[in-house]
């Protein structure tokens, strides 16, 4: 029996690895081609290649659920097509035992995804984004199209680039009065964190009033702000690319500031429930092999798997923004597709058993 368990595990594990290899290879090639279109200033071919490689952990994390789902579907489907599953069941091995053997490599993938998403992908993504922004000349552009926005009190802040060592490039500060009129606009080429405040360098401030406009240049200015390098390290990347701890910290910070944190809470619950969602989708894949896709061709099995995976993803992508717009709990938006898939998988498995 142990030999059968190991055989099922190795077959499913190899299929998961093959799916991940194919998907990641295609994604990296297309990503590198897309980055070549952005080459300018100091951001050239080598920098584009380095950027793509630094974003590899994030890409692995994004495709692990698909890899686990399609790997189980392809691995067990291959065994079903060659009648190996029929022979194994005829030898007295229960469906539950086969399912558990197939789940083991998938659970390992889930564990790997949690580690990568929490400890590897966020720092590598921050480094990739900051290096790209600096290479594109972030320090010389006023409020470039890239970068991050933040509001603190009556001041809107735009940062072209944030380096992990606590150095800002291209700091724009727009201060408004109570009537929402712009009263001053400042731009500093660099900002350095000195423990309890920021030191802005090469700063130019334009003050506006109803009658006149004045401009003032200063070499160095002290800037008091509640933003720390730790908080900014969260801001520099998209919410979906942050760690669970980073999402919780920054979403709580936004709530304390009275700002909208819905997108960050949505990303938080999506990451927290990702292992559960992956496990459920693996069960659905296994139920397909033992149920309606038991005797179809491999091409049709892969096509069906892609359709089901896309439906699951689109359900979460649709319900997630709806939770932000209509204000209901984002955990519900993530849990609902998982619950529907779990019920469907359980019904199919019950029929197969």
C-alpha positions as CSV (number, residue, x, y, z in Angstrom):
1,X,0.0,0.0,0.0
2,X,2.8,2.4,0.8
3,X,4.3,1.9,-2.7
4,X,0.9,2.8,-4.2
5,X,0.8,5.9,-2.0
6,X,4.2,7.0,-3.0
7,X,3.4,6.3,-6.7
8,X,0.3,8.5,-6.6
9,X,2.2,11.2,-4.7
10,X,5.1,11.2,-7.1
11,X,2.8,11.3,-10.2
12,X,0.8,14.2,-8.9
13,X,3.9,16.0,-7.6
14,X,5.6,15.7,-11.0
15,X,2.5,16.9,-12.8
16,X,2.3,20.0,-10.5
17,X,6.0,20.7,-11.1
18,X,5.5,20.4,-14.9
19,X,2.5,22.7,-14.9
20,X,4.4,25.3,-12.9
21,X,7.4,25.1,-15.1
22,X,5.4,25.6,-18.3
23,X,3.3,28.4,-16.9
24,X,6.2,30.3,-15.3
25,X,8.4,29.9,-18.4
26,X,5.7,31.5,-20.6
27,X,5.0,34.2,-18.0
28,X,8.7,35.2,-17.6
29,X,9.2,35.4,-21.4
30,X,6.2,37.6,-21.9
31,X,7.1,39.7,-18.8
32,X,10.6,40.3,-20.1
33,X,9.3,41.3,-23.5
34,X,6.9,43.8,-21.9
35,X,9.7,45.3,-19.7
36,X,11.9,45.9,-22.8
37,X,9.2,48.4,-23.9
38,X,10.0,50.5,-20.8
39,X,13.7,50.7,-21.3
40,X,15.0,54.3,-21.0
41,X,17.5,56.3,-18.9
42,X,19.4,53.8,-16.8
43,X,16.7,51.1,-17.1
44,X,18.1,48.9,-19.9
45,X,18.1,45.3,-20.9
46,X,20.1,44.0,-18.0
47,X,18.0,46.0,-15.5
48,X,14.8,44.7,-17.1
49,X,16.1,41.1,-16.8
50,X,17.0,41.7,-13.2
51,X,13.5,43.2,-12.5
52,X,11.8,40.1,-14.0
53,X,14.0,37.8,-11.9
54,X,13.3,39.7,-8.7
55,X,9.6,39.4,-9.3
56,X,9.8,35.6,-9.8
57,X,8.8,34.8,-6.2
58,X,5.7,36.8,-6.6
59,X,4.9,35.1,-9.9
60,X,5.4,31.7,-8.3
61,X,3.1,32.6,-5.4
62,X,0.4,33.7,-7.9
63,X,0.5,30.5,-9.9
64,X,0.8,28.0,-7.1
65,X,-2.9,27.5,-6.7
66,X,-3.3,27.0,-10.5
67,X,-0.3,24.6,-10.4
68,X,-1.8,22.5,-7.6
69,X,-5.2,22.4,-9.2
70,X,-4.0,21.6,-12.8
71,X,-1.3,19.3,-11.5
72,X,-3.8,17.1,-9.6
73,X,-6.1,17.1,-12.6
74,X,-3.4,16.1,-15.1
75,X,-1.6,13.7,-12.7
76,X,-4.6,11.7,-11.7
77,X,-6.1,12.1,-15.2
78,X,-3.1,10.4,-16.7
79,X,-3.5,7.5,-14.2
80,X,-7.2,7.3,-15.1
81,X,-6.5,7.3,-18.8
82,X,-4.1,4.4,-18.5
83,X,-6.5,2.5,-16.2
84,X,-4.1,2.7,-13.3
85,X,-6.7,4.1,-11.0
86,X,-9.1,1.3,-11.9
87,X,-6.4,-1.3,-11.1
88,X,-5.6,0.4,-7.8
89,X,-9.2,0.5,-6.7
90,X,-9.6,-3.2,-7.8
91,X,-6.7,-4.0,-5.5
92,X,-8.7,-2.8,-2.5
93,X,-7.5,0.8,-2.2
94,X,-10.3,3.1,-1.2
95,X,-11.1,6.4,-2.9
96,X,-10.4,8.2,0.3
97,X,-6.9,6.8,0.5
98,X,-6.2,7.8,-3.1
99,X,-7.5,11.3,-2.5
100,X,-5.3,11.7,0.6
101,X,-2.2,10.5,-1.3
102,X,-3.0,13.0,-4.1
103,X,-3.6,15.8,-1.5
104,X,-0.2,15.4,0.1
105,X,1.9,17.1,-2.6
106,X,-0.9,19.7,-3.0
107,X,-0.7,20.5,0.7
108,X,3.1,20.8,0.4
109,X,2.5,23.4,-2.4
110,X,0.1,25.3,-0.2
111,X,2.7,25.4,2.6
112,X,5.3,26.5,0.1
113,X,2.9,29.2,-1.1
114,X,2.4,30.5,2.5
115,X,6.2,30.8,3.0
116,X,6.9,32.5,-0.3
117,X,3.9,34.9,0.1
118,X,4.9,35.9,3.6
119,X,8.7,36.0,3.7
120,X,10.1,35.9,0.1
121,X,7.9,37.6,-2.4
122,X,7.2,40.9,-0.5
123,X,10.9,42.0,0.1
124,X,11.9,40.9,-3.5
125,X,8.9,42.8,-4.9
126,X,9.9,45.9,-3.0
127,X,13.5,45.7,-4.2
128,X,12.4,45.2,-7.8
129,X,10.0,48.1,-7.8
130,X,12.4,50.5,-6.1
131,X,15.3,49.7,-8.3
132,X,13.2,50.1,-11.4
133,X,11.8,53.4,-10.3
134,X,15.3,54.8,-9.4
135,X,16.7,53.5,-12.8
136,X,13.9,55.3,-14.6
137,X,15.0,58.6,-13.0
138,X,12.5,58.9,-10.1
139,X,14.5,61.6,-8.3
140,X,14.1,64.1,-11.1
141,X,10.5,63.8,-11.9
142,X,7.7,65.7,-10.2
143,X,4.8,63.3,-9.3
144,X,5.5,60.8,-12.0
145,X,2.8,58.5,-13.3
146,X,4.3,55.7,-11.3
147,X,5.0,55.8,-7.6
148,X,2.6,55.9,-4.6
149,X,0.1,58.4,-3.2
150,X,-0.7,58.9,0.4
151,X,-2.7,61.5,2.4
152,X,-1.7,62.7,5.9
153,X,-4.0,65.4,7.3
154,X,-4.4,68.2,4.8
155,X,-1.3,67.1,2.8
156,X,-1.3,64.8,-0.2
157,X,2.0,63.0,-0.6
158,X,3.4,61.5,-3.8
159,X,6.7,59.4,-3.7
160,X,8.3,58.4,-7.0
161,X,10.4,55.6,-5.4
162,X,11.0,54.2,-2.0
163,X,14.1,52.2,-1.4
164,X,14.2,49.5,1.4
165,X,17.0,51.3,3.2
166,X,14.7,54.3,4.0
167,X,15.6,56.6,1.1
168,X,12.9,58.4,-0.8
169,X,13.3,59.6,-4.4
170,X,11.0,62.4,-5.8
171,X,9.0,63.6,-2.9
172,X,6.0,65.8,-3.8
173,X,3.9,67.5,-1.1
174,X,0.6,69.2,-1.9
175,X,-1.0,71.0,1.0
176,X,-4.7,72.2,0.9
177,X,-6.6,74.5,3.2
178,X,-10.0,73.9,4.8
179,X,-11.8,75.1,1.6
180,X,-9.8,72.5,-0.4
181,X,-7.7,75.1,-2.2
182,X,-4.1,74.3,-2.9
183,X,-1.9,76.6,-0.8
184,X,1.5,75.1,-1.4
185,X,3.3,72.5,-3.6
186,X,6.8,71.2,-2.7
187,X,9.2,68.9,-4.4
188,X,12.4,67.4,-3.0
189,X,14.8,65.2,-5.0
190,X,15.5,62.9,-2.0
191,X,14.4,62.1,1.5
192,X,16.4,60.3,4.2
193,X,14.9,58.9,7.4
194,X,16.9,59.9,10.5
195,X,15.1,57.9,13.2
196,X,12.2,60.2,14.1
197,X,11.9,62.5,11.1
198,X,12.7,62.8,7.4
199,X,15.4,65.1,6.0
200,X,14.3,66.4,2.5
201,X,17.1,67.4,0.2
202,X,17.1,70.0,-2.7
203,X,13.6,71.1,-1.9
204,X,11.6,73.6,-3.9
205,X,8.3,75.1,-2.5
206,X,5.7,77.0,-4.4
207,X,3.2,79.0,-2.3
208,X,-0.1,80.0,-3.8
209,X,-2.5,82.7,-2.7
210,X,-5.4,84.6,-4.3
211,X,-3.1,87.5,-5.2
212,X,0.4,86.1,-5.8
213,X,2.6,83.1,-6.1
214,X,6.1,82.8,-4.6
215,X,8.8,80.2,-5.0
216,X,11.5,79.2,-2.6
217,X,14.5,76.8,-2.8
218,X,16.1,75.2,0.2
219,X,19.0,72.8,0.4
220,X,17.6,70.7,3.3
221,X,14.3,70.7,5.2
222,X,13.1,68.7,8.2
223,X,9.9,66.9,7.5
224,X,7.8,65.5,10.4
225,X,5.6,62.7,9.2
226,X,3.9,59.6,10.6
227,X,5.2,57.7,7.7
228,X,8.1,55.4,8.6
229,X,10.2,53.2,6.3
230,X,8.3,50.2,7.7
231,X,5.0,51.8,6.6
232,X,6.4,52.9,3.3
233,X,7.7,49.4,2.6
234,X,4.1,48.4,2.6
235,X,3.0,51.2,0.3
236,X,5.6,50.6,-2.4
237,X,4.0,47.4,-3.7
238,X,0.4,46.5,-4.6
239,X,-1.8,45.2,-1.9
240,X,-1.9,41.7,-3.4
241,X,1.9,41.5,-3.2
242,X,2.2,42.3,0.5
243,X,2.6,39.8,3.4
244,X,-0.3,39.0,5.6
245,X,1.4,40.8,8.5
246,X,2.1,43.8,6.3
247,X,-1.5,44.0,5.1
248,X,-2.9,43.8,8.6
249,X,-0.5,46.5,9.9
250,X,-1.2,48.9,7.1
251,X,-4.9,48.3,7.0
252,X,-5.1,49.0,10.8
253,X,-3.0,52.1,10.3
254,X,-5.4,53.4,7.6
255,X,-8.3,52.7,9.9
256,X,-6.7,54.8,12.7
257,X,-6.1,57.6,10.2
258,X,-9.8,57.5,9.2
259,X,-8.9,56.5,5.6
260,X,-10.4,53.8,3.4
261,X,-8.7,50.5,4.0
262,X,-11.2,48.3,2.1
263,X,-8.7,47.2,-0.6
264,X,-6.1,46.2,1.9
265,X,-8.6,44.2,4.1
266,X,-9.8,42.5,0.9
267,X,-6.2,41.5,0.0
268,X,-5.6,40.4,3.6
269,X,-8.5,38.0,3.5
270,X,-7.6,36.8,0.1
271,X,-4.1,35.8,1.4
272,X,-5.4,34.4,4.6
273,X,-7.9,32.1,2.9
274,X,-5.6,31.2,-0.1
275,X,-4.5,27.9,1.5
276,X,-8.2,26.9,2.1
277,X,-9.1,27.9,-1.5
278,X,-6.3,25.9,-3.0
279,X,-7.1,22.8,-1.0
280,X,-10.8,23.1,-2.1
281,X,-9.8,23.5,-5.7
282,X,-7.6,20.4,-5.5
283,X,-10.5,18.4,-4.1
284,X,-12.6,19.6,-7.0
285,X,-9.9,18.5,-9.5
286,X,-9.8,15.1,-7.8
287,X,-13.6,14.8,-7.9
288,X,-13.5,15.5,-11.6
289,X,-11.1,12.7,-12.3
290,X,-13.2,10.2,-10.3
291,X,-16.5,11.6,-11.6
292,X,-17.4,13.3,-14.9
293,X,-13.9,13.4,-16.4
294,X,-13.0,9.8,-15.7
295,X,-12.9,8.6,-19.3
296,X,-12.3,11.8,-21.4
297,X,-9.2,12.7,-23.3
298,X,-6.3,14.7,-21.6
299,X,-6.9,17.7,-23.8
300,X,-10.6,18.0,-22.8
301,X,-9.6,17.4,-19.1
302,X,-7.1,20.3,-19.3
303,X,-9.6,22.5,-21.0
304,X,-12.3,21.8,-18.4
305,X,-9.8,22.4,-15.6
306,X,-8.9,25.8,-17.1
307,X,-12.5,26.8,-17.4
308,X,-13.3,25.8,-13.8
309,X,-10.2,27.6,-12.5
310,X,-11.0,30.7,-14.4
311,X,-14.6,30.7,-13.1
312,X,-13.3,30.4,-9.6
313,X,-10.9,33.3,-10.1
314,X,-13.5,35.5,-11.8
315,X,-16.0,34.9,-9.0
316,X,-13.5,36.2,-6.5
317,X,-12.4,39.0,-8.8
318,X,-16.1,40.1,-9.1
319,X,-17.2,39.7,-5.5
320,X,-14.0,41.3,-4.1
321,X,-14.6,44.8,-5.7
322,X,-18.3,44.5,-4.9
323,X,-17.4,44.2,-1.2
324,X,-15.4,47.4,-1.5
325,X,-18.2,49.3,-3.4
326,X,-21.2,48.0,-1.3
327,X,-19.4,47.8,2.0
328,X,-20.0,44.2,3.0
329,X,-17.3,42.1,4.7
330,X,-14.5,41.2,2.2
331,X,-14.1,37.8,3.9
332,X,-17.6,36.9,2.6
333,X,-16.5,37.8,-0.9
334,X,-13.5,35.4,-0.7
335,X,-15.3,32.6,1.2
336,X,-18.4,32.4,-1.1
337,X,-16.6,31.0,-4.2
338,X,-14.6,28.6,-1.9
339,X,-17.9,27.4,-0.2
340,X,-19.5,26.9,-3.6
341,X,-16.5,24.9,-4.9
342,X,-16.4,22.9,-1.7
343,X,-20.0,21.8,-2.0
344,X,-19.6,20.9,-5.7
345,X,-16.5,18.9,-4.9
346,X,-18.1,17.1,-2.0
347,X,-21.2,16.2,-4.1
348,X,-19.0,14.8,-7.0
349,X,-16.8,12.9,-4.5
350,X,-19.9,11.4,-2.9
351,X,-21.2,10.2,-6.2
352,X,-17.8,8.8,-7.2
353,X,-17.4,7.0,-3.8
